[in-house]
Amino acid sequence: MSENETKNSRRSDRWFVPDDLRSMGHRSRMLQMGYDEADFLGKPVIGIVNTWSDTNPCHAHFKERVEDVKRGILQAGGFPVELPGLSLSESQLKPTSMLYRNMLAMETEEMLRAHPIDGAVLMGGCDKTTPGLVLGAVSAGYPMIFLPAGPMLRGNYRGQPLGSGSDSWKYWDERRAGVIGEAEWKEVEQGIARSYGHCMTFGTASTMTAIAEALGLTLPGASSIPAADTNHNRMSTQTGRRIVEMVAEGLTPDRILTRDAVDNAVIVAMATGCSTNAVVHLLAMARRAGIDLTLDDLDAASRVTPVLANIRPSGKTYLMEDFYFAGGLRALMGQLRDRLNLDALTVSGRTLGETLEGAEIHNTDVIRPLDNPIYHEGSLAVLRGNLAPDGCVIKPSACEARFLVHEGPALVFDSYPEMKAAVDDEDLDVTADHILVLRNAGPQGGPGMPEWGMLPIPRKLLRQGVRDMLRISDSRMSGTSYGACILHVAPESHIGGPLALVKTGDIIRVDVPSRRIDMLVSEDELASRRRAWVAPKPRYERGYGWMYVNHVTQADKGCDFDFLEARFGAAVAEPDIF
């Protein structure tokens, strides 16, 4: 190629166009797979990062849906290539999918950079998959568009709708309390997940795909479509067509993922009820884009943003199907127009404001108007004090109001097995005023910050009718969960954070309106305990786990790897082709 041709060429042309031995090898290997030069030469090559696997029910339809995406790419004159991505099954992956979010991010970034890719479609939806894909693609920097998996159909138990996750916890408590038996429990098990797709509550999966749309990374309305609805097939094909246009336009993520877009995503997340998990993912995604989002920013937005989505677990009745038929995320964002940055650009090529034109609410009990929210403010609250100097989070909209200001004795557990055995002990010395504390479950201590934060109510209290109590941990909890759970305590106990110093019987004071959390222990006593504290044995001595615990940031920074954040170093150059 001439210098001028090189300057105006697509990225994939570097692999296929030059008249040299290396490019001949690239072309011949494409021919080896049965492609003709007319299939790929001179066309935008679109990488489809497909996170399908046989163990991921959220993405069970991706094996077929990728064909819809390919059809759209071909229709628009592009050449689709499917690149299998790490499939982070929230229900099957242990010890926690969060341990591998950053691995997916690294894989996505390197896979896109190392292949002859001009643009990318990211197929995800299961909790950690959305942020993992977005983190990697943002760092790679090529045109990209996100395709949400979509929520599953609502569950059913004896004629009543079931919400995945939320009703699992609810009915498990009823079984532990002796209210229902094995037969009823089996009916719940068989009725709670009736189709492919991610959780149909506004848990982490729905929150994160809504955030992706609010960031401008999906087609308008894409995040609300149920996975089993044929509109999802059509949206997938439209996504394939659009990415080809984005390559021609040079529409890269740095033009979309701006401070305005991040602020939009924060407001929208709060209005949906916001999974607590969204906190670490939002922080990480913003920092990858070089935007300094903080816990204080999230708390400030929460204080002034009403919860409009009357969807479990913040709501009491409705599920994501209801949300879609009520108008979906476009309708909710339409209610928030005056609070959003409407000039923010989206992958559609239009501004957010333009994409919201014509959005309507079809059921004002599902998507509430601003003057009748389900919760006036405080979808999330960030607390600080001598127990969490770098912050922790609680979801006030999903817990009993009496716990928003509470003082009680700590009941401390150093491991999940210890806690699990204790809560089933009928003789456990515990009252409803106690505060359960689980530590050594943070980013390094878990490892990976597992979803252990919704500690089970002790069986003894369940039989007394207790269904909520204060719980504190450096772990996370499922976004489908509910209750008075204080999570993401930073710094974590595993590295000597103050949570490591709490003893059973210590009085802890929580004041959500004042954003405080303190253990009422003297500074002299805490200093003495700190001198006596012994660091735990390292979790890993080799492999990915070793890299994880040595480079993961704390919860208040997003739990990304320190060396992947934008501020760590210059952007990676294009690969050499010799």
Residue pairs with C-beta under 8 A, 6 or more apart in sequence:
1 9
1 13
1 17
1 18
1 19
5 17
6 13
6 14
9 17
10 44
10 45
10 118
10 247
11 116
11 117
11 118
11 142
11 574
12 40
12 44
12 45
12 116
12 117
12 118
13 42
14 116
14 574
14 577
15 23
15 26
15 116
15 577
16 23
16 26
16 27
16 30
16 40
16 41
16 116
17 23
17 41
22 577
22 578
26 116
27 37
27 41
30 37
30 39
30 40
31 37
39 79
40 79
43 77
43 78
43 79
44 77
44 78
44 79
44 118
44 119
44 244
44 247
44 248
45 78
45 79
45 81
45 116
45 117
45 118
46 73
46 78
46 79
46 80
46 81
46 117
46 118
46 119
46 120
46 121
46 240
46 243
46 244
46 247
47 81
47 83
47 111
47 112
47 115
47 117
47 119
47 120
47 121
48 66
48 69
48 70
48 73
48 80
48 81
48 82
48 83
48 120
48 121
48 123
49 83
49 85
49 108
49 111
49 112
49 120
49 121
49 122
49 123
49 124
49 133
49 137
50 62
50 66
50 82
50 83
50 84
50 85
50 123
51 59
51 62
51 84
51 85
51 86
51 87
51 88
51 104
51 123
51 124
51 126
51 129
51 133
52 59
52 60
52 62
52 63
52 66
52 84
52 87
52 123
53 59
53 87
53 89
55 87
55 89
55 92
55 93
56 87
56 88
56 89
56 92
56 126
57 89
57 91
57 193
57 196
58 89
58 90
58 125
58 126
58 129
58 149
58 152
58 196
58 197
58 198
58 199
58 205
59 87
59 123
59 124
59 125
59 126
59 129
59 149
59 196
60 196
61 149
61 196
61 197
61 227
61 228
61 232
62 123
62 149
65 123
65 147
65 232
65 233
65 236
66 82
66 123
68 233
68 234
68 236
68 237
68 240
69 80
69 121
69 123
69 147
69 236
69 237
69 239
69 240
70 80
70 82
70 240
71 237
71 240
72 236
72 237
72 238
72 239
72 240
72 241
72 242
72 244
73 79
73 80
73 121
73 240
73 241
73 243
73 244
74 80
74 240
75 237
75 240
75 241
76 240
76 241
76 242
76 244
76 245
77 244
78 119
78 240
78 243
78 244
78 247
80 240
81 115
81 117
83 111
83 112
83 115
85 104
85 107
85 108
85 111
85 123
85 124
85 133
86 100
86 103
86 104
86 107
86 132
87 126
87 129
88 97
88 100
88 101
88 104
88 126
88 127
88 128
88 129
88 132
89 97
89 126
90 97
90 126
90 127
90 128
90 204
90 205
93 100
95 446
95 447
95 448
95 450
96 446
96 448
96 449
96 450
96 451
97 126
97 127
97 128
98 128
98 446
98 448
98 449
98 450
98 451
98 476
98 559
99 446
99 447
99 448
99 545
99 548
100 128
100 132
100 448
101 128
101 131
101 132
101 135
101 281
101 559
102 132
102 135
102 548
102 552
102 559
102 560
102 561
102 564
103 132
103 544
104 128
104 129
104 132
104 133
104 136
105 131
105 132
105 133
105 135
105 136
105 139
105 560
105 564
106 136
106 561
106 564
107 136
108 122
108 132
108 133
108 135
108 136
108 137
108 140
109 135
109 136
109 137
109 139
109 140
110 136
111 136
112 120
112 136
112 137
112 140
112 142
112 144
113 140
113 572
113 574
113 575
114 575
117 142
118 142
118 143
118 247
119 142
119 143
119 144
119 145
119 243
119 244
119 246
119 247
120 137
120 140
120 142
120 143
120 144
120 145
120 243
121 144
121 145
121 146
121 147
121 239
121 240
121 243
122 133
122 134
122 137
122 144
122 145
122 146
122 147
123 133
123 147
123 149
124 130
124 132
124 133
124 146
124 147
124 148
124 149
125 148
125 149
125 150
125 197
125 198
125 205
125 208
125 209
125 227
126 149
126 198
126 205
127 198
127 203
127 204
127 205
127 208
127 277
127 479
128 281
129 149
130 146
130 148
130 205
130 208
130 209
130 211
130 212
130 281
131 208
131 281
131 284
131 285
133 146
134 146
134 212
134 215
134 217
134 285
135 284
135 285
135 288
135 560
135 564
137 144
137 253
138 253
138 254
138 257
138 285
138 288
138 289
139 288
139 564
139 566
139 572
141 252
141 253
141 254
141 571
142 252
142 253
143 243
143 246
143 247
143 249
143 250
143 251
143 252
143 253
144 217
144 243
144 253
144 347
145 217
145 218
145 219
145 239
145 242
145 243
145 246
145 347
146 209
146 212
146 217
146 218
146 222
146 347
147 218
147 222
147 235
147 236
147 239
148 209
148 212
148 213
148 218
148 222
148 223
148 225
149 197
149 198
149 205
149 209
149 227
150 197
150 198
150 209
150 225
150 226
150 227
150 228
150 229
150 232
151 197
151 198
151 199
151 200
151 205
151 206
151 226
151 227
151 319
151 320
151 321
151 324
152 164
152 193
152 194
152 195
152 196
152 197
152 198
152 199
152 200
152 226
152 227
152 228
153 194
153 195
153 197
153 200
153 226
153 228
153 321
154 161
154 162
154 163
154 194
154 200
154 319
154 320
154 321
154 322
155 161
155 162
155 163
155 164
155 167
155 191
155 192
155 193
155 194
155 200
156 162
156 191
156 194
157 167
157 171
157 187
157 188
157 191
157 192
158 187
161 317
161 319
162 188
162 191
162 192
163 199
163 200
163 201
163 312
163 313
163 319
163 480
164 192
164 193
164 199
164 200
164 201
164 203
164 480
165 199
165 201
165 203
165 313
165 478
165 479
165 480
165 481
166 201
166 203
166 312
166 313
166 480
166 481
166 482
167 188
167 192
168 188
168 192
168 480
169 454
169 480
169 481
169 482
171 180
171 184
171 185
171 188
172 185
172 456
173 456
173 457
173 462
173 467
174 180
175 181
175 182
175 184
175 185
176 424
176 456
176 459
176 462
177 459
177 462
177 463
178 463
195 227
195 228
196 227
196 228
197 226
197 227
197 228
198 205
198 206
198 209
198 227
199 205
199 206
199 479
199 480
200 206
200 226
200 319
200 320
200 321
201 311
201 312
201 313
201 319
201 320
201 479
201 480
202 210
202 272
202 273
202 275
202 309
202 311
202 312
202 313
202 314
202 315
202 320
202 323
202 479
203 275
203 313
203 478
203 479
203 480
203 481
204 275
204 277
204 278
204 478
204 479
204 480
205 479
206 223
206 272
206 311
206 320
206 479
207 269
207 272
207 273
207 274
207 275
207 277
207 278
207 479
208 275
208 277
208 278
208 281
209 218
209 222
209 223
210 223
210 224
210 268
210 269
210 272
210 329
211 265
211 268
211 269
211 278
211 281
211 282
212 218
212 223
213 220
213 221
213 222
213 223
213 329
214 261
214 264
214 265
214 267
214 268
214 269
214 329
214 333
215 256
215 257
215 261
215 262
215 264
215 265
215 285
216 256
216 257
216 261
216 264
216 344
216 345
216 346
216 347
216 348
216 352
217 253
217 256
217 257
217 346
217 347
218 239
218 347
219 235
219 238
219 239
219 242
219 347
219 348
220 330
220 346
220 348
220 355
220 356
221 235
221 328
221 329
221 330
222 235
222 239
223 328
223 329
224 320
224 323
224 324
224 328
224 329
224 330
225 231
225 232
225 235
225 324
225 328
226 232
226 320
226 321
226 324
229 324
242 347
242 348
245 349
246 347
246 349
249 349
251 345
251 347
251 349
253 289
254 289
255 345
256 344
256 345
256 346
256 347
257 285
257 289
257 291
258 289
258 291
258 344
258 345
259 291
260 341
260 343
260 344
261 341
261 344
261 345
262 282
262 285
262 286
262 289
262 291
262 293
263 301
263 341
264 340
264 341
264 344
264 352
265 282
266 282
266 293
266 297
266 298
266 301
267 301
267 305
267 336
267 339
267 340
268 329
268 332
268 333
268 336
268 340
269 278
269 282
269 379
270 298
270 301
270 302
270 305
270 307
270 379
270 380
271 305
271 306
271 307
271 308
271 309
271 332
271 335
271 336
271 379
272 307
272 308
272 309
272 311
272 332
272 379
273 307
273 309
273 311
273 313
273 314
273 315
273 375
273 379
273 395
273 397
273 398
274 302
274 379
274 380
274 395
275 479
276 380
276 393
276 394
276 395
276 453
276 476
276 477
276 479
276 485
276 487
276 488
277 476
277 477
277 478
277 479
278 479
279 295
279 298
279 380
279 393
279 488
279 555
280 449
280 476
280 488
280 555
280 558
280 559
281 558
282 293
282 298
282 558
283 293
283 294
283 295
283 556
283 557
283 558
284 557
284 558
284 559
284 560
285 558
286 292
286 293
286 558
287 293
287 557
287 558
287 560
287 565
287 566
287 567
288 560
288 564
288 565
288 566
289 566
290 566
290 567
294 556
295 382
295 391
295 393
295 556
296 382
298 380
298 382
299 380
299 381
299 382
299 515
302 377
302 378
302 379
302 380
302 381
302 382
303 377
303 378
304 377
305 336
305 339
305 377
305 379
306 368
306 370
306 373
306 375
306 376
306 377
307 314
307 368
307 373
307 374
307 375
307 379
307 397
308 332
308 335
308 336
308 367
308 368
308 369
308 370
308 373
308 374
309 315
309 323
309 332
309 366
309 367
309 368
309 374
310 316
310 317
310 318
310 365
310 366
310 367
310 368
310 374
311 318
311 319
311 320
311 322
311 323
311 366
312 318
312 319
312 480
313 398
313 479
313 480
313 481
313 482
314 374
314 375
314 379
314 395
314 397
314 398
314 482
315 374
318 365
318 366
322 363
322 366
323 329
323 366
323 367
325 362
325 363
325 366
326 361
326 362
326 363
326 366
326 367
327 334
327 359
327 360
327 361
327 362
327 363
327 367
330 355
330 356
330 359
331 359
331 360
331 361
331 362
331 367
332 367
333 340
333 352
333 356
333 359
334 356
334 359
334 360
334 361
335 361
335 367
335 369
335 370
336 370
337 353
337 356
340 352
340 353
341 352
342 351
342 352
342 353
342 356
343 351
343 352
343 353
344 351
344 352
345 351
345 352
346 352
346 355
348 355
361 367
361 369
364 372
368 374
374 397
375 396
375 397
378 396
378 397
378 512
379 395
379 396
379 397
380 393
380 394
380 395
380 396
381 393
381 394
381 395
381 396
381 512
381 515
382 391
382 392
382 393
382 515
383 391
383 392
383 393
383 394
383 486
383 510
383 512
383 515
383 516
383 517
384 390
384 391
384 392
384 515
384 516
384 517
385 516
385 517
385 518
386 498
386 518
386 519
386 521
386 526
387 472
387 489
387 498
387 499
387 502
387 508
387 517
387 518
387 519
388 489
388 490
388 497
388 498
388 499
388 517
389 490
389 491
389 498
390 490
390 491
390 497
390 554
390 556
391 488
391 490
391 555
391 556
392 472
392 486
392 487
392 488
392 489
392 490
392 517
392 555
393 486
393 487
393 488
394 484
394 485
394 486
394 487
394 512
395 482
395 485
396 404
396 512
398 481
398 482
398 483
399 468
399 482
399 483
399 484
399 485
400 468
400 483
400 484
403 468
403 469
403 470
403 484
403 510
404 510
404 511
404 512
404 513
405 510
405 511
405 512
405 513
406 433
406 435
406 470
406 484
406 509
406 510
407 507
407 508
407 509
407 510
407 520
408 433
408 434
408 435
408 470
408 507
408 508
409 433
409 434
409 435
409 504
409 505
409 506
409 507
409 508
410 434
410 435
410 437
410 472
410 502
410 503
410 504
410 505
410 506
410 507
410 508
410 519
411 422
411 430
411 434
411 435
411 436
411 437
411 504
412 437
412 439
412 502
412 503
412 504
413 419
413 422
413 436
413 437
413 438
413 439
414 439
414 440
415 440
416 438
416 441
416 450
416 452
419 436
419 438
419 455
419 456
420 456
422 428
422 458
423 455
423 456
423 457
423 458
423 459
424 458
424 459
425 458
425 459
425 460
426 459
426 460
427 460
428 458
428 460
430 458
430 460
430 461
431 461
432 461
432 464
432 466
432 469
433 469
434 469
434 470
435 469
435 470
435 471
435 472
435 508
435 510
436 455
436 469
436 470
436 471
436 472
437 471
437 472
437 473
437 499
437 502
437 508
438 452
438 453
438 455
438 471
438 472
438 473
438 475
439 445
439 473
439 474
439 492
439 493
439 494
439 499
439 500
439 502
440 446
440 474
440 493
440 494
440 536
441 449
441 450
441 452
441 453
441 473
441 474
441 475
441 492
442 449
442 474
442 475
442 489
442 490
442 492
442 493
442 494
442 495
442 497
442 554
442 555
443 449
443 492
443 549
443 552
443 553
443 554
443 555
443 559
444 492
444 494
444 495
444 539
444 549
444 552
445 474
445 492
445 493
445 494
445 495
445 536
445 539
446 452
446 475
447 539
447 540
447 545
447 548
447 549
448 548
449 474
449 475
449 476
449 488
449 555
449 559
450 475
450 476
451 475
451 476
451 477
451 478
451 481
452 473
452 475
452 476
452 477
453 471
453 473
453 475
453 476
453 477
453 481
453 485
453 487
454 471
454 477
454 478
454 481
454 482
454 483
454 485
455 471
455 473
455 485
457 466
457 467
457 468
457 469
461 469
468 483
468 484
469 483
469 484
470 484
470 486
470 508
470 510
471 483
471 484
471 485
471 486
472 485
472 486
472 489
472 499
472 508
472 517
473 485
473 486
473 487
473 489
474 487
474 488
474 489
474 490
474 492
474 493
474 494
474 497
474 499
474 555
475 487
475 488
476 487
476 488
477 485
477 487
486 510
486 517
488 555
488 556
489 497
489 499
489 555
490 497
490 554
490 555
490 556
491 497
491 498
491 554
492 499
492 554
492 555
493 499
493 500
494 500
494 536
495 535
496 530
496 533
496 535
498 519
498 526
500 533
501 519
501 521
501 526
501 529
501 530
501 533
502 508
502 519
503 529
506 519
506 520
506 521
507 519
507 520
508 517
508 518
508 519
508 520
509 516
509 517
509 518
509 519
509 520
510 516
510 517
511 517
538 546
538 549
539 545
539 549
540 546
540 548
540 549
547 561
548 561
551 561
551 562
551 563
552 559
552 560
552 561
552 562
553 559
553 560
553 561
553 562
553 565
562 568
563 569
